[in-house]
Amino acid sequence: MALLLGDVAAPWLLVAVASAGNTLGSVVNWWLGGRLERFVGRRWFPVGPAALERARGWYARWGRWSLLLAWLPLVGDPLTIMAGAMRERLGVFLALVGISKTCRFVALALITSYWT
């Protein structure tokens, strides 16, 4: 938001760059989630088989639409990792996470514009 306040670039450009970067970061999580299963059961791995099954059940219940919450702190990263573990298609993942992240940055830009 400091860049908005500093009038460094057009707000739409700042929103676009922030959204793209944040979405690409989530793609890394999706990719890592796709490789998650091979580590389950190892002593050093922080997620046990039971926890992974609970997460699978949650994702199966709420499905891909839960990715619209990917913008939330503390919740977004586990969601995007689980989407990879559940083999969500990359195109669907990009669309839903991109919408989520872009809406967050648009809202922040509007709030910042309103208060200045």
C-alpha positions as YAML, in Angstrom:
chain: A
units: angstrom
residues:
- id: 1
  name: MET
  ca: [0.00, 0.00, 0.00]
- id: 2
  name: ALA
  ca: [3.00, 2.24, 0.44]
- id: 3
  name: LEU
  ca: [3.46, 2.23, -3.32]
- id: 4
  name: LEU
  ca: [-0.13, 3.41, -3.74]
- id: 5
  name: LEU
  ca: [0.39, 6.17, -1.22]
- id: 6
  name: GLY
  ca: [3.67, 7.14, -2.86]
- id: 7
  name: ASP
  ca: [1.98, 7.39, -6.27]
- id: 8
  name: VAL
  ca: [4.77, 5.25, -7.74]
- id: 9
  name: ALA
  ca: [2.65, 3.72, -10.51]
- id: 10
  name: ALA
  ca: [-0.93, 3.46, -11.65]
- id: 11
  name: PRO
  ca: [-3.10, 1.63, -9.11]
- id: 12
  name: TRP
  ca: [-4.26, -0.92, -11.69]
- id: 13
  name: LEU
  ca: [-0.63, -1.80, -12.46]
- id: 14
  name: LEU
  ca: [0.23, -2.22, -8.78]
- id: 15
  name: VAL
  ca: [-2.83, -4.45, -8.29]
- id: 16
  name: ALA
  ca: [-1.93, -6.52, -11.37]
- id: 17
  name: VAL
  ca: [1.69, -7.05, -10.34]
- id: 18
  name: ALA
  ca: [0.81, -7.86, -6.72]
- id: 19
  name: SER
  ca: [-1.92, -10.28, -7.80]
- id: 20
  name: ALA
  ca: [0.30, -12.04, -10.33]
- id: 21
  name: GLY
  ca: [3.17, -12.39, -7.88]
- id: 22
  name: ASN
  ca: [0.96, -13.64, -5.08]
- id: 23
  name: THR
  ca: [-0.79, -16.11, -7.39]
- id: 24
  name: LEU
  ca: [2.55, -17.44, -8.64]
- id: 25
  name: GLY
  ca: [3.61, -17.94, -5.03]
- id: 26
  name: SER
  ca: [0.49, -20.05, -4.54]
- id: 27
  name: VAL
  ca: [1.44, -22.10, -7.60]
- id: 28
  name: VAL
  ca: [4.63, -23.05, -5.75]
- id: 29
  name: ASN
  ca: [2.45, -24.29, -2.88]
- id: 30
  name: TRP
  ca: [0.27, -26.24, -5.34]
- id: 31
  name: TRP
  ca: [3.38, -27.84, -6.85]
- id: 32
  name: LEU
  ca: [4.75, -28.74, -3.42]
- id: 33
  name: GLY
  ca: [1.38, -30.21, -2.42]
- id: 34
  name: GLY
  ca: [1.50, -32.47, -5.46]
- id: 35
  name: ARG
  ca: [4.70, -33.97, -4.11]
- id: 36
  name: LEU
  ca: [3.48, -34.22, -0.52]
- id: 37
  name: GLU
  ca: [2.45, -37.87, -0.40]
- id: 38
  name: ARG
  ca: [5.91, -39.28, -0.85]
- id: 39
  name: PHE
  ca: [6.97, -37.79, 2.49]
- id: 40
  name: VAL
  ca: [4.00, -38.90, 4.60]
- id: 41
  name: GLY
  ca: [5.04, -41.41, 7.22]
- id: 42
  name: ARG
  ca: [8.61, -40.21, 7.50]
- id: 43
  name: ARG
  ca: [9.64, -39.35, 11.02]
- id: 44
  name: TRP
  ca: [10.71, -35.79, 10.22]
- id: 45
  name: PHE
  ca: [7.58, -34.92, 8.20]
- id: 46
  name: PRO
  ca: [5.27, -32.67, 10.26]
- id: 47
  name: VAL
  ca: [1.97, -34.07, 8.91]
- id: 48
  name: GLY
  ca: [0.92, -37.58, 9.79]
- id: 49
  name: PRO
  ca: [-1.30, -39.85, 7.70]
- id: 50
  name: ALA
  ca: [-4.35, -39.14, 9.89]
- id: 51
  name: ALA
  ca: [-3.97, -35.37, 9.54]
- id: 52
  name: LEU
  ca: [-3.55, -35.72, 5.78]
- id: 53
  name: GLU
  ca: [-6.72, -37.80, 5.58]
- id: 54
  name: ARG
  ca: [-8.64, -35.18, 7.59]
- id: 55
  name: ALA
  ca: [-7.41, -32.49, 5.22]
- id: 56
  name: ARG
  ca: [-8.43, -34.62, 2.24]
- id: 57
  name: GLY
  ca: [-11.88, -35.04, 3.72]
- id: 58
  name: TRP
  ca: [-12.19, -31.32, 4.25]
- id: 59
  name: TYR
  ca: [-11.10, -30.58, 0.69]
- id: 60
  name: ALA
  ca: [-13.40, -33.26, -0.70]
- id: 61
  name: ARG
  ca: [-16.30, -31.72, 1.21]
- id: 62
  name: TRP
  ca: [-15.68, -28.09, 0.31]
- id: 63
  name: GLY
  ca: [-13.88, -28.74, -2.95]
- id: 64
  name: ARG
  ca: [-12.20, -26.36, -5.29]
- id: 65
  name: TRP
  ca: [-14.45, -23.47, -4.30]
- id: 66
  name: SER
  ca: [-12.56, -23.26, -1.03]
- id: 67
  name: LEU
  ca: [-9.70, -21.84, -3.11]
- id: 68
  name: LEU
  ca: [-11.63, -18.57, -3.19]
- id: 69
  name: LEU
  ca: [-10.43, -18.23, 0.41]
- id: 70
  name: ALA
  ca: [-6.77, -18.48, -0.64]
- id: 71
  name: TRP
  ca: [-6.31, -14.79, 0.18]
- id: 72
  name: LEU
  ca: [-6.84, -15.39, 3.90]
- id: 73
  name: PRO
  ca: [-3.82, -15.33, 6.20]
- id: 74
  name: LEU
  ca: [-3.03, -18.66, 7.90]
- id: 75
  name: VAL
  ca: [-5.67, -20.45, 5.80]
- id: 76
  name: GLY
  ca: [-4.62, -19.68, 2.24]
- id: 77
  name: ASP
  ca: [-1.30, -21.50, 2.15]
- id: 78
  name: PRO
  ca: [-2.62, -24.81, 3.54]
- id: 79
  name: LEU
  ca: [-5.53, -24.60, 1.08]
- id: 80
  name: THR
  ca: [-3.23, -24.17, -1.90]
- id: 81
  name: ILE
  ca: [-0.96, -26.99, -0.72]
- id: 82
  name: MET
  ca: [-3.95, -29.29, -0.26]
- id: 83
  name: ALA
  ca: [-5.21, -28.42, -3.73]
- id: 84
  name: GLY
  ca: [-1.93, -29.72, -5.11]
- id: 85
  name: ALA
  ca: [-2.13, -32.85, -2.98]
- id: 86
  name: MET
  ca: [-5.67, -33.44, -4.25]
- id: 87
  name: ARG
  ca: [-4.45, -33.06, -7.84]
- id: 88
  name: GLU
  ca: [-6.59, -30.04, -8.62]
- id: 89
  name: ARG
  ca: [-6.11, -29.08, -12.26]
- id: 90
  name: LEU
  ca: [-3.70, -26.18, -12.66]
- id: 91
  name: GLY
  ca: [-6.09, -24.18, -14.86]
- id: 92
  name: VAL
  ca: [-8.91, -24.35, -12.31]
- id: 93
  name: PHE
  ca: [-6.43, -23.60, -9.52]
- id: 94
  name: LEU
  ca: [-5.06, -20.54, -11.32]
- id: 95
  name: ALA
  ca: [-8.52, -19.17, -12.07]
- id: 96
  name: LEU
  ca: [-9.88, -19.49, -8.53]
- id: 97
  name: VAL
  ca: [-6.73, -18.42, -6.70]
- id: 98
  name: GLY
  ca: [-6.18, -15.57, -9.18]
- id: 99
  name: ILE
  ca: [-9.70, -14.29, -8.56]
- id: 100
  name: SER
  ca: [-9.19, -14.56, -4.81]
- id: 101
  name: LYS
  ca: [-5.86, -12.75, -4.73]
- id: 102
  name: THR
  ca: [-6.93, -10.06, -7.21]
- id: 103
  name: CYS
  ca: [-10.09, -9.27, -5.25]
- id: 104
  name: ARG
  ca: [-8.02, -8.83, -2.10]
- id: 105
  name: PHE
  ca: [-5.64, -6.38, -3.76]
- id: 106
  name: VAL
  ca: [-8.47, -4.47, -5.43]
- id: 107
  name: ALA
  ca: [-10.18, -4.13, -2.04]
- id: 108
  name: LEU
  ca: [-6.96, -2.95, -0.41]
- id: 109
  name: ALA
  ca: [-6.37, -0.43, -3.19]
- id: 110
  name: LEU
  ca: [-9.91, 0.91, -2.87]
- id: 111
  name: ILE
  ca: [-9.62, 1.20, 0.91]
- id: 112
  name: THR
  ca: [-6.26, 2.95, 0.57]
- id: 113
  name: SER
  ca: [-7.67, 5.35, -2.04]
- id: 114
  name: TYR
  ca: [-10.67, 6.10, 0.15]
- id: 115
  name: TRP
  ca: [-8.59, 6.99, 3.20]
- id: 116
  name: THR
  ca: [-6.19, 9.28, 1.35]
...
